[in-house]
Amino acid sequence: MRVWLVSVAILFVLVEVYLSIKDFILPLPIYILGGAFLAIASNYDKGIMALFRQQSPANQEIISQTATLVEKQALNPEKSQKS
C-alpha cells in the first residue's frame, strides 16, 4: 500500500510540474541572451580576440580564373579550310 501511495504522489507531482512548465513562457530578452550565450560558448575555443582580429590582405585567398572558353572546332576540317 505504501508503494502505491508513493507512486501516486510522485505521478501527481510530475503532472503538476509538467502543467506549470507547459504554460510558462519566457520573455524575448531571455531568448536573445540565451542565443548570445550559445554563440559565445560555441566559439569559445577560437578565443575572444578572433572576433576583433581581421585578416590582412596577404592572408586572404586570391580568386583567380580556373576555366577558359574553348571555341568549338568544325566537325569537317575540309570545309573550315575552304572558307
PyMOL Python script that loads the backbone (N, CA, C, O; Angstrom):
from pymol import cmd

cmd.read_pdbstr("""\
ATOM      1  N   MET A   1       0.824  -1.191   0.000  1.00  0.00           N
ATOM      2  CA  MET A   1       0.000   0.000   0.000  1.00  0.00           C
ATOM      3  C   MET A   1       0.866   1.252   0.000  1.00  0.00           C
ATOM      4  O   MET A   1       0.518   2.248  -0.635  1.00  0.00           O
ATOM      5  N   ARG A   2       1.993   1.210   0.709  1.00  0.00           N
ATOM      6  CA  ARG A   2       2.875   2.377   0.756  1.00  0.00           C
ATOM      7  C   ARG A   2       3.455   2.686  -0.623  1.00  0.00           C
ATOM      8  O   ARG A   2       3.521   3.849  -1.021  1.00  0.00           O
ATOM      9  N   VAL A   3       3.878   1.649  -1.355  1.00  0.00           N
ATOM     10  CA  VAL A   3       4.454   1.846  -2.693  1.00  0.00           C
ATOM     11  C   VAL A   3       3.416   2.491  -3.605  1.00  0.00           C
ATOM     12  O   VAL A   3       3.740   3.378  -4.396  1.00  0.00           O
ATOM     13  N   TRP A   4       2.180   2.045  -3.492  1.00  0.00           N
ATOM     14  CA  TRP A   4       1.106   2.594  -4.317  1.00  0.00           C
ATOM     15  C   TRP A   4       0.890   4.073  -3.999  1.00  0.00           C
ATOM     16  O   TRP A   4       0.749   4.878  -4.919  1.00  0.00           O
ATOM     17  N   LEU A   5       0.861   4.440  -2.748  1.00  0.00           N
ATOM     18  CA  LEU A   5       0.668   5.835  -2.359  1.00  0.00           C
ATOM     19  C   LEU A   5       1.842   6.711  -2.815  1.00  0.00           C
ATOM     20  O   LEU A   5       1.634   7.824  -3.299  1.00  0.00           O
ATOM     21  N   VAL A   6       3.056   6.217  -2.664  1.00  0.00           N
ATOM     22  CA  VAL A   6       4.228   6.976  -3.096  1.00  0.00           C
ATOM     23  C   VAL A   6       4.206   7.147  -4.616  1.00  0.00           C
ATOM     24  O   VAL A   6       4.506   8.229  -5.121  1.00  0.00           O
ATOM     25  N   SER A   7       3.858   6.100  -5.339  1.00  0.00           N
ATOM     26  CA  SER A   7       3.788   6.170  -6.803  1.00  0.00           C
ATOM     27  C   SER A   7       2.752   7.187  -7.256  1.00  0.00           C
ATOM     28  O   SER A   7       3.014   7.965  -8.173  1.00  0.00           O
ATOM     29  N   VAL A   8       1.595   7.197  -6.638  1.00  0.00           N
ATOM     30  CA  VAL A   8       0.536   8.155  -6.988  1.00  0.00           C
ATOM     31  C   VAL A   8       0.982   9.574  -6.644  1.00  0.00           C
ATOM     32  O   VAL A   8       0.726  10.503  -7.409  1.00  0.00           O
ATOM     33  N   ALA A   9       1.639   9.748  -5.514  1.00  0.00           N
ATOM     34  CA  ALA A   9       2.113  11.079  -5.120  1.00  0.00           C
ATOM     35  C   ALA A   9       3.172  11.588  -6.091  1.00  0.00           C
ATOM     36  O   ALA A   9       3.138  12.753  -6.485  1.00  0.00           O
ATOM     37  N   ILE A  10       4.105  10.735  -6.478  1.00  0.00           N
ATOM     38  CA  ILE A  10       5.142  11.133  -7.441  1.00  0.00           C
ATOM     39  C   ILE A  10       4.520  11.465  -8.793  1.00  0.00           C
ATOM     40  O   ILE A  10       4.899  12.451  -9.426  1.00  0.00           O
ATOM     41  N   LEU A  11       3.579  10.656  -9.234  1.00  0.00           N
ATOM     42  CA  LEU A  11       2.895  10.915 -10.505  1.00  0.00           C
ATOM     43  C   LEU A  11       2.143  12.240 -10.451  1.00  0.00           C
ATOM     44  O   LEU A  11       2.165  13.001 -11.418  1.00  0.00           O
ATOM     45  N   PHE A  12       1.479  12.525  -9.336  1.00  0.00           N
ATOM     46  CA  PHE A  12       0.757  13.783  -9.168  1.00  0.00           C
ATOM     47  C   PHE A  12       1.713  14.974  -9.243  1.00  0.00           C
ATOM     48  O   PHE A  12       1.418  15.966  -9.910  1.00  0.00           O
ATOM     49  N   VAL A  13       2.847  14.881  -8.567  1.00  0.00           N
ATOM     50  CA  VAL A  13       3.830  15.972  -8.572  1.00  0.00           C
ATOM     51  C   VAL A  13       4.381  16.171  -9.980  1.00  0.00           C
ATOM     52  O   VAL A  13       4.511  17.305 -10.439  1.00  0.00           O
ATOM     53  N   LEU A  14       4.704  15.079 -10.665  1.00  0.00           N
ATOM     54  CA  LEU A  14       5.228  15.190 -12.023  1.00  0.00           C
ATOM     55  C   LEU A  14       4.219  15.830 -12.977  1.00  0.00           C
ATOM     56  O   LEU A  14       4.597  16.653 -13.811  1.00  0.00           O
ATOM     57  N   VAL A  15       2.958  15.466 -12.865  1.00  0.00           N
ATOM     58  CA  VAL A  15       1.921  16.061 -13.714  1.00  0.00           C
ATOM     59  C   VAL A  15       1.770  17.546 -13.414  1.00  0.00           C
ATOM     60  O   VAL A  15       1.635  18.348 -14.338  1.00  0.00           O
ATOM     61  N   GLU A  16       1.789  17.924 -12.153  1.00  0.00           N
ATOM     62  CA  GLU A  16       1.672  19.341 -11.792  1.00  0.00           C
ATOM     63  C   GLU A  16       2.869  20.149 -12.295  1.00  0.00           C
ATOM     64  O   GLU A  16       2.703  21.264 -12.788  1.00  0.00           O
ATOM     65  N   VAL A  17       4.059  19.596 -12.172  1.00  0.00           N
ATOM     66  CA  VAL A  17       5.256  20.278 -12.673  1.00  0.00           C
ATOM     67  C   VAL A  17       5.173  20.421 -14.188  1.00  0.00           C
ATOM     68  O   VAL A  17       5.496  21.480 -14.727  1.00  0.00           O
ATOM     69  N   TYR A  18       4.744  19.372 -14.877  1.00  0.00           N
ATOM     70  CA  TYR A  18       4.610  19.423 -16.333  1.00  0.00           C
ATOM     71  C   TYR A  18       3.613  20.504 -16.748  1.00  0.00           C
ATOM     72  O   TYR A  18       3.886  21.268 -17.674  1.00  0.00           O
ATOM     73  N   LEU A  19       2.478  20.578 -16.085  1.00  0.00           N
ATOM     74  CA  LEU A  19       1.468  21.578 -16.437  1.00  0.00           C
ATOM     75  C   LEU A  19       1.953  23.000 -16.167  1.00  0.00           C
ATOM     76  O   LEU A  19       1.633  23.916 -16.924  1.00  0.00           O
ATOM     77  N   SER A  20       2.715  23.190 -15.103  1.00  0.00           N
ATOM     78  CA  SER A  20       3.214  24.535 -14.823  1.00  0.00           C
ATOM     79  C   SER A  20       4.306  24.936 -15.812  1.00  0.00           C
ATOM     80  O   SER A  20       4.391  26.104 -16.189  1.00  0.00           O
ATOM     81  N   ILE A  21       5.143  23.986 -16.239  1.00  0.00           N
ATOM     82  CA  ILE A  21       6.183  24.283 -17.237  1.00  0.00           C
ATOM     83  C   ILE A  21       5.561  24.512 -18.604  1.00  0.00           C
ATOM     84  O   ILE A  21       6.035  25.352 -19.369  1.00  0.00           O
ATOM     85  N   LYS A  22       4.516  23.782 -18.914  1.00  0.00           N
ATOM     86  CA  LYS A  22       3.861  23.886 -20.222  1.00  0.00           C
ATOM     87  C   LYS A  22       3.291  25.285 -20.437  1.00  0.00           C
ATOM     88  O   LYS A  22       3.342  25.789 -21.559  1.00  0.00           O
ATOM     89  N   ASP A  23       2.765  25.911 -19.434  1.00  0.00           N
ATOM     90  CA  ASP A  23       2.166  27.234 -19.562  1.00  0.00           C
ATOM     91  C   ASP A  23       3.165  28.359 -19.305  1.00  0.00           C
ATOM     92  O   ASP A  23       2.802  29.533 -19.365  1.00  0.00           O
ATOM     93  N   PHE A  24       4.397  28.015 -19.024  1.00  0.00           N
ATOM     94  CA  PHE A  24       5.411  29.029 -18.711  1.00  0.00           C
ATOM     95  C   PHE A  24       6.023  29.555 -20.006  1.00  0.00           C
ATOM     96  O   PHE A  24       6.471  28.765 -20.837  1.00  0.00           O
ATOM     97  N   ILE A  25       6.049  30.873 -20.193  1.00  0.00           N
ATOM     98  CA  ILE A  25       6.616  31.494 -21.380  1.00  0.00           C
ATOM     99  C   ILE A  25       7.708  32.465 -20.945  1.00  0.00           C
ATOM    100  O   ILE A  25       7.489  33.325 -20.092  1.00  0.00           O
ATOM    101  N   LEU A  26       8.878  32.313 -21.541  1.00  0.00           N
ATOM    102  CA  LEU A  26       9.983  33.214 -21.240  1.00  0.00           C
ATOM    103  C   LEU A  26       9.854  34.480 -22.085  1.00  0.00           C
ATOM    104  O   LEU A  26       9.419  34.409 -23.234  1.00  0.00           O
ATOM    105  N   PRO A  27      10.223  35.626 -21.540  1.00  0.00           N
ATOM    106  CA  PRO A  27      10.189  36.854 -22.334  1.00  0.00           C
ATOM    107  C   PRO A  27      11.292  36.856 -23.392  1.00  0.00           C
ATOM    108  O   PRO A  27      12.281  36.132 -23.273  1.00  0.00           O
ATOM    109  N   LEU A  28      11.109  37.683 -24.432  1.00  0.00           N
ATOM    110  CA  LEU A  28      12.036  37.732 -25.555  1.00  0.00           C
ATOM    111  C   LEU A  28      13.484  38.041 -25.160  1.00  0.00           C
ATOM    112  O   LEU A  28      14.387  37.407 -25.704  1.00  0.00           O
ATOM    113  N   PRO A  29      13.755  38.974 -24.247  1.00  0.00           N
ATOM    114  CA  PRO A  29      15.166  39.228 -23.900  1.00  0.00           C
ATOM    115  C   PRO A  29      15.896  38.003 -23.348  1.00  0.00           C
ATOM    116  O   PRO A  29      17.106  37.872 -23.533  1.00  0.00           O
ATOM    117  N   ILE A  30      15.189  37.126 -22.686  1.00  0.00           N
ATOM    118  CA  ILE A  30      15.820  35.901 -22.185  1.00  0.00           C
ATOM    119  C   ILE A  30      16.257  35.027 -23.355  1.00  0.00           C
ATOM    120  O   ILE A  30      17.335  34.434 -23.309  1.00  0.00           O
ATOM    121  N   TYR A  31      15.436  34.937 -24.407  1.00  0.00           N
ATOM    122  CA  TYR A  31      15.807  34.170 -25.595  1.00  0.00           C
ATOM    123  C   TYR A  31      17.007  34.798 -26.292  1.00  0.00           C
ATOM    124  O   TYR A  31      17.888  34.083 -26.769  1.00  0.00           O
ATOM    125  N   ILE A  32      17.052  36.121 -26.357  1.00  0.00           N
ATOM    126  CA  ILE A  32      18.169  36.812 -27.000  1.00  0.00           C
ATOM    127  C   ILE A  32      19.463  36.571 -26.218  1.00  0.00           C
ATOM    128  O   ILE A  32      20.501  36.269 -26.807  1.00  0.00           O
ATOM    129  N   LEU A  33      19.397  36.704 -24.908  1.00  0.00           N
ATOM    130  CA  LEU A  33      20.583  36.452 -24.088  1.00  0.00           C
ATOM    131  C   LEU A  33      21.017  34.989 -24.176  1.00  0.00           C
ATOM    132  O   LEU A  33      22.211  34.695 -24.213  1.00  0.00           O
ATOM    133  N   GLY A  34      20.069  34.093 -24.210  1.00  0.00           N
ATOM    134  CA  GLY A  34      20.404  32.671 -24.354  1.00  0.00           C
ATOM    135  C   GLY A  34      21.092  32.391 -25.685  1.00  0.00           C
ATOM    136  O   GLY A  34      22.051  31.621 -25.736  1.00  0.00           O
ATOM    137  N   GLY A  35      20.609  33.008 -26.763  1.00  0.00           N
ATOM    138  CA  GLY A  35      21.238  32.833 -28.069  1.00  0.00           C
ATOM    139  C   GLY A  35      22.639  33.396 -28.102  1.00  0.00           C
ATOM    140  O   GLY A  35      23.543  32.794 -28.682  1.00  0.00           O
ATOM    141  N   ALA A  36      22.828  34.561 -27.477  1.00  0.00           N
ATOM    142  CA  ALA A  36      24.167  35.153 -27.416  1.00  0.00           C
ATOM    143  C   ALA A  36      25.107  34.261 -26.607  1.00  0.00           C
ATOM    144  O   ALA A  36      26.262  34.072 -26.987  1.00  0.00           O
ATOM    145  N   PHE A  37      24.626  33.722 -25.517  1.00  0.00           N
ATOM    146  CA  PHE A  37      25.446  32.823 -24.708  1.00  0.00           C
ATOM    147  C   PHE A  37      25.844  31.577 -25.496  1.00  0.00           C
ATOM    148  O   PHE A  37      26.991  31.136 -25.421  1.00  0.00           O
ATOM    149  N   LEU A  38      24.905  31.007 -26.251  1.00  0.00           N
ATOM    150  CA  LEU A  38      25.229  29.825 -27.059  1.00  0.00           C
ATOM    151  C   LEU A  38      26.244  30.148 -28.141  1.00  0.00           C
ATOM    152  O   LEU A  38      27.125  29.337 -28.427  1.00  0.00           O
ATOM    153  N   ALA A  39      26.128  31.339 -28.753  1.00  0.00           N
ATOM    154  CA  ALA A  39      27.097  31.733 -29.778  1.00  0.00           C
ATOM    155  C   ALA A  39      28.490  31.885 -29.185  1.00  0.00           C
ATOM    156  O   ALA A  39      29.474  31.460 -29.790  1.00  0.00           O
ATOM    157  N   ILE A  40      28.575  32.484 -28.014  1.00  0.00           N
ATOM    158  CA  ILE A  40      29.871  32.656 -27.354  1.00  0.00           C
ATOM    159  C   ILE A  40      30.436  31.302 -26.945  1.00  0.00           C
ATOM    160  O   ILE A  40      31.627  31.042 -27.117  1.00  0.00           O
ATOM    161  N   ALA A  41      29.590  30.453 -26.411  1.00  0.00           N
ATOM    162  CA  ALA A  41      30.061  29.140 -25.959  1.00  0.00           C
ATOM    163  C   ALA A  41      30.525  28.279 -27.131  1.00  0.00           C
ATOM    164  O   ALA A  41      31.490  27.528 -26.993  1.00  0.00           O
ATOM    165  N   SER A  42      29.860  28.373 -28.276  1.00  0.00           N
ATOM    166  CA  SER A  42      30.254  27.539 -29.411  1.00  0.00           C
ATOM    167  C   SER A  42      31.547  28.016 -30.049  1.00  0.00           C
ATOM    168  O   SER A  42      32.232  27.228 -30.702  1.00  0.00           O
ATOM    169  N   ASN A  43      31.903  29.298 -29.876  1.00  0.00           N
ATOM    170  CA  ASN A  43      33.139  29.834 -30.452  1.00  0.00           C
ATOM    171  C   ASN A  43      34.198  30.084 -29.388  1.00  0.00           C
ATOM    172  O   ASN A  43      35.153  30.822 -29.632  1.00  0.00           O
ATOM    173  N   TYR A  44      34.050  29.492 -28.231  1.00  0.00           N
ATOM    174  CA  TYR A  44      34.963  29.725 -27.117  1.00  0.00           C
ATOM    175  C   TYR A  44      36.390  29.300 -27.444  1.00  0.00           C
ATOM    176  O   TYR A  44      37.346  29.951 -27.024  1.00  0.00           O
ATOM    177  N   ASP A  45      36.536  28.199 -28.200  1.00  0.00           N
ATOM    178  CA  ASP A  45      37.874  27.687 -28.483  1.00  0.00           C
ATOM    179  C   ASP A  45      38.672  28.606 -29.404  1.00  0.00           C
ATOM    180  O   ASP A  45      39.901  28.526 -29.423  1.00  0.00           O
ATOM    181  N   LYS A  46      38.014  29.472 -30.164  1.00  0.00           N
ATOM    182  CA  LYS A  46      38.715  30.406 -31.045  1.00  0.00           C
ATOM    183  C   LYS A  46      39.291  31.584 -30.282  1.00  0.00           C
ATOM    184  O   LYS A  46      40.233  32.223 -30.751  1.00  0.00           O
ATOM    185  N   GLY A  47      38.757  31.873 -29.145  1.00  0.00           N
ATOM    186  CA  GLY A  47      39.245  32.985 -28.338  1.00  0.00           C
ATOM    187  C   GLY A  47      38.480  34.261 -28.668  1.00  0.00           C
ATOM    188  O   GLY A  47      37.946  34.416 -29.766  1.00  0.00           O
ATOM    189  N   ILE A  48      38.436  35.163 -27.709  1.00  0.00           N
ATOM    190  CA  ILE A  48      37.668  36.394 -27.861  1.00  0.00           C
ATOM    191  C   ILE A  48      38.330  37.339 -28.853  1.00  0.00           C
ATOM    192  O   ILE A  48      37.633  38.110 -29.513  1.00  0.00           O
ATOM    193  N   MET A  49      39.645  37.305 -28.978  1.00  0.00           N
ATOM    194  CA  MET A  49      40.331  38.228 -29.875  1.00  0.00           C
ATOM    195  C   MET A  49      40.096  37.878 -31.342  1.00  0.00           C
ATOM    196  O   MET A  49      40.275  38.735 -32.207  1.00  0.00           O
ATOM    197  N   ALA A  50      39.705  36.658 -31.641  1.00  0.00           N
ATOM    198  CA  ALA A  50      39.427  36.281 -33.025  1.00  0.00           C
ATOM    199  C   ALA A  50      38.227  37.053 -33.572  1.00  0.00           C
ATOM    200  O   ALA A  50      38.101  37.223 -34.785  1.00  0.00           O
ATOM    201  N   LEU A  51      37.357  37.515 -32.694  1.00  0.00           N
ATOM    202  CA  LEU A  51      36.211  38.299 -33.149  1.00  0.00           C
ATOM    203  C   LEU A  51      36.634  39.679 -33.643  1.00  0.00           C
ATOM    204  O   LEU A  51      36.016  40.233 -34.552  1.00  0.00           O
ATOM    205  N   PHE A  52      37.682  40.230 -33.045  1.00  0.00           N
ATOM    206  CA  PHE A  52      38.107  41.587 -33.366  1.00  0.00           C
ATOM    207  C   PHE A  52      39.264  41.631 -34.359  1.00  0.00           C
ATOM    208  O   PHE A  52      39.540  42.681 -34.940  1.00  0.00           O
ATOM    209  N   ARG A  53      39.938  40.512 -34.558  1.00  0.00           N
ATOM    210  CA  ARG A  53      41.082  40.453 -35.457  1.00  0.00           C
ATOM    211  C   ARG A  53      40.600  40.296 -36.888  1.00  0.00           C
ATOM    212  O   ARG A  53      39.759  39.443 -37.169  1.00  0.00           O
ATOM    213  N   GLN A  54      41.122  41.107 -37.792  1.00  0.00           N
ATOM    214  CA  GLN A  54      40.790  40.984 -39.205  1.00  0.00           C
ATOM    215  C   GLN A  54      41.992  40.409 -39.932  1.00  0.00           C
ATOM    216  O   GLN A  54      43.139  40.635 -39.546  1.00  0.00           O
ATOM    217  N   GLN A  55      41.708  39.663 -40.990  1.00  0.00           N
ATOM    218  CA  GLN A  55      42.796  39.097 -41.765  1.00  0.00           C
ATOM    219  C   GLN A  55      43.436  40.197 -42.592  1.00  0.00           C
ATOM    220  O   GLN A  55      42.754  41.078 -43.114  1.00  0.00           O
ATOM    221  N   SER A  56      44.744  40.134 -42.703  1.00  0.00           N
ATOM    222  CA  SER A  56      45.434  41.094 -43.555  1.00  0.00           C
ATOM    223  C   SER A  56      45.267  40.662 -45.009  1.00  0.00           C
ATOM    224  O   SER A  56      45.023  39.484 -45.270  1.00  0.00           O
ATOM    225  N   PRO A  57      45.393  41.588 -45.962  1.00  0.00           N
ATOM    226  CA  PRO A  57      45.212  41.222 -47.372  1.00  0.00           C
ATOM    227  C   PRO A  57      46.173  40.139 -47.842  1.00  0.00           C
ATOM    228  O   PRO A  57      45.852  39.403 -48.774  1.00  0.00           O
ATOM    229  N   ALA A  58      47.338  40.025 -47.226  1.00  0.00           N
ATOM    230  CA  ALA A  58      48.287  38.984 -47.625  1.00  0.00           C
ATOM    231  C   ALA A  58      47.778  37.596 -47.260  1.00  0.00           C
ATOM    232  O   ALA A  58      48.114  36.621 -47.931  1.00  0.00           O
ATOM    233  N   ASN A  59      46.974  37.493 -46.207  1.00  0.00           N
ATOM    234  CA  ASN A  59      46.479  36.191 -45.771  1.00  0.00           C
ATOM    235  C   ASN A  59      45.194  35.771 -46.476  1.00  0.00           C
ATOM    236  O   ASN A  59      44.791  34.612 -46.382  1.00  0.00           O
ATOM    237  N   GLN A  60      44.553  36.686 -47.173  1.00  0.00           N
ATOM    238  CA  GLN A  60      43.288  36.348 -47.818  1.00  0.00           C
ATOM    239  C   GLN A  60      43.557  35.536 -49.082  1.00  0.00           C
ATOM    240  O   GLN A  60      44.598  35.674 -49.724  1.00  0.00           O
ATOM    241  N   GLU A  61      42.607  34.700 -49.413  1.00  0.00           N
ATOM    242  CA  GLU A  61      42.733  33.892 -50.617  1.00  0.00           C
ATOM    243  C   GLU A  61      42.542  34.762 -51.844  1.00  0.00           C
ATOM    244  O   GLU A  61      41.690  35.651 -51.860  1.00  0.00           O
ATOM    245  N   ILE A  62      43.332  34.504 -52.867  1.00  0.00           N
ATOM    246  CA  ILE A  62      43.221  35.250 -54.113  1.00  0.00           C
ATOM    247  C   ILE A  62      42.327  34.461 -55.053  1.00  0.00           C
ATOM    248  O   ILE A  62      42.544  33.273 -55.294  1.00  0.00           O
ATOM    249  N   ILE A  63      41.322  35.139 -55.576  1.00  0.00           N
ATOM    250  CA  ILE A  63      40.405  34.493 -56.503  1.00  0.00           C
ATOM    251  C   ILE A  63      40.974  34.646 -57.905  1.00  0.00           C
ATOM    252  O   ILE A  63      41.284  35.756 -58.339  1.00  0.00           O
ATOM    253  N   SER A  64      41.109  33.540 -58.605  1.00  0.00           N
ATOM    254  CA  SER A  64      41.639  33.590 -59.958  1.00  0.00           C
ATOM    255  C   SER A  64      40.758  32.759 -60.882  1.00  0.00           C
ATOM    256  O   SER A  64      39.939  31.951 -60.444  1.00  0.00           O
ATOM    257  N   GLN A  65      40.954  32.987 -62.160  1.00  0.00           N
ATOM    258  CA  GLN A  65      40.162  32.278 -63.154  1.00  0.00           C
ATOM    259  C   GLN A  65      40.627  30.834 -63.219  1.00  0.00           C
ATOM    260  O   GLN A  65      41.826  30.560 -63.255  1.00  0.00           O
ATOM    261  N   THR A  66      39.671  29.911 -63.235  1.00  0.00           N
ATOM    262  CA  THR A  66      40.035  28.497 -63.248  1.00  0.00           C
ATOM    263  C   THR A  66      39.610  27.792 -64.530  1.00  0.00           C
ATOM    264  O   THR A  66      39.947  26.625 -64.728  1.00  0.00           O
ATOM    265  N   ALA A  67      38.885  28.470 -65.395  1.00  0.00           N
ATOM    266  CA  ALA A  67      38.436  27.849 -66.636  1.00  0.00           C
ATOM    267  C   ALA A  67      38.525  28.870 -67.761  1.00  0.00           C
ATOM    268  O   ALA A  67      38.421  30.075 -67.534  1.00  0.00           O
ATOM    269  N   THR A  68      38.718  28.372 -68.967  1.00  0.00           N
ATOM    270  CA  THR A  68      38.747  29.248 -70.139  1.00  0.00           C
ATOM    271  C   THR A  68      37.749  28.746 -71.154  1.00  0.00           C
ATOM    272  O   THR A  68      37.366  27.576 -71.147  1.00  0.00           O
ATOM    273  N   LEU A  69      37.336  29.636 -72.021  1.00  0.00           N
ATOM    274  CA  LEU A  69      36.370  29.298 -73.052  1.00  0.00           C
ATOM    275  C   LEU A  69      37.112  28.724 -74.237  1.00  0.00           C
ATOM    276  O   LEU A  69      38.031  29.352 -74.763  1.00  0.00           O
ATOM    277  N   VAL A  70      36.720  27.534 -74.663  1.00  0.00           N
ATOM    278  CA  VAL A  70      37.318  26.903 -75.830  1.00  0.00           C
ATOM    279  C   VAL A  70      36.259  26.890 -76.918  1.00  0.00           C
ATOM    280  O   VAL A  70      35.161  26.367 -76.729  1.00  0.00           O
ATOM    281  N   GLU A  71      36.606  27.475 -78.064  1.00  0.00           N
ATOM    282  CA  GLU A  71      35.634  27.512 -79.151  1.00  0.00           C
ATOM    283  C   GLU A  71      35.513  26.145 -79.779  1.00  0.00           C
ATOM    284  O   GLU A  71      36.469  25.371 -79.832  1.00  0.00           O
ATOM    285  N   LYS A  72      34.303  25.864 -80.258  1.00  0.00           N
ATOM    286  CA  LYS A  72      34.024  24.571 -80.873  1.00  0.00           C
ATOM    287  C   LYS A  72      34.714  24.488 -82.231  1.00  0.00           C
ATOM    288  O   LYS A  72      34.603  25.408 -83.041  1.00  0.00           O
ATOM    289  N   GLN A  73      35.417  23.401 -82.481  1.00  0.00           N
ATOM    290  CA  GLN A  73      36.068  23.207 -83.768  1.00  0.00           C
ATOM    291  C   GLN A  73      35.074  22.625 -84.759  1.00  0.00           C
ATOM    292  O   GLN A  73      34.128  21.939 -84.372  1.00  0.00           O
ATOM    293  N   ALA A  74      35.285  22.894 -85.999  1.00  0.00           N
ATOM    294  CA  ALA A  74      34.400  22.375 -87.057  1.00  0.00           C
ATOM    295  C   ALA A  74      34.504  20.867 -87.107  1.00  0.00           C
ATOM    296  O   ALA A  74      35.577  20.302 -86.896  1.00  0.00           O
ATOM    297  N   LEU A  75      33.393  20.217 -87.386  1.00  0.00           N
ATOM    298  CA  LEU A  75      33.385  18.764 -87.471  1.00  0.00           C
ATOM    299  C   LEU A  75      34.117  18.283 -88.728  1.00  0.00           C
ATOM    300  O   LEU A  75      34.777  17.244 -88.709  1.00  0.00           O
ATOM    301  N   ASN A  76      33.998  19.035 -89.803  1.00  0.00           N
ATOM    302  CA  ASN A  76      34.642  18.656 -91.050  1.00  0.00           C
ATOM    303  C   ASN A  76      35.769  19.647 -91.316  1.00  0.00           C
ATOM    304  O   ASN A  76      35.495  20.777 -91.719  1.00  0.00           O
ATOM    305  N   PRO A  77      37.033  19.259 -91.103  1.00  0.00           N
ATOM    306  CA  PRO A  77      38.136  20.188 -91.258  1.00  0.00           C
ATOM    307  C   PRO A  77      38.295  20.724 -92.689  1.00  0.00           C
ATOM    308  O   PRO A  77      38.807  21.828 -92.876  1.00  0.00           O
ATOM    309  N   GLU A  78      37.866  19.963 -93.691  1.00  0.00           N
ATOM    310  CA  GLU A  78      37.996  20.402 -95.084  1.00  0.00           C
ATOM    311  C   GLU A  78      37.140  21.648 -95.340  1.00  0.00           C
ATOM    312  O   GLU A  78      37.587  22.565 -96.028  1.00  0.00           O
ATOM    313  N   LYS A  79      35.931  21.693 -94.802  1.00  0.00           N
ATOM    314  CA  LYS A  79      35.041  22.831 -95.001  1.00  0.00           C
ATOM    315  C   LYS A  79      35.600  24.072 -94.327  1.00  0.00           C
ATOM    316  O   LYS A  79      35.476  25.175 -94.859  1.00  0.00           O
ATOM    317  N   SER A  80      36.208  23.907 -93.175  1.00  0.00           N
ATOM    318  CA  SER A  80      36.716  25.068 -92.452  1.00  0.00           C
ATOM    319  C   SER A  80      37.937  25.650 -93.163  1.00  0.00           C
ATOM    320  O   SER A  80      38.192  26.848 -93.041  1.00  0.00           O
ATOM    321  N   GLN A  81      38.708  24.829 -93.909  1.00  0.00           N
ATOM    322  CA  GLN A  81      39.855  25.347 -94.621  1.00  0.00           C
ATOM    323  C   GLN A  81      39.443  26.101 -95.886  1.00  0.00           C
ATOM    324  O   GLN A  81      40.139  27.029 -96.300  1.00  0.00           O
ATOM    325  N   LYS A  82      38.311  25.713 -96.515  1.00  0.00           N
ATOM    326  CA  LYS A  82      37.866  26.348 -97.748  1.00  0.00           C
ATOM    327  C   LYS A  82      37.345  27.765 -97.474  1.00  0.00           C
ATOM    328  O   LYS A  82      37.494  28.646 -98.321  1.00  0.00           O
ATOM    329  N   SER A  83      36.760  27.984 -96.349  1.00  0.00           N
ATOM    330  CA  SER A  83      36.194  29.307 -96.093  1.00  0.00           C
ATOM    331  C   SER A  83      37.161  30.258 -95.494  1.00  0.00           C
ATOM    332  O   SER A  83      36.811  31.408 -95.228  1.00  0.00           O
TER     333      SER A  83
END
""", "prot")
cmd.dss("prot")
cmd.show_as("cartoon", "prot")
cmd.util.cbc("prot")
cmd.orient("prot")
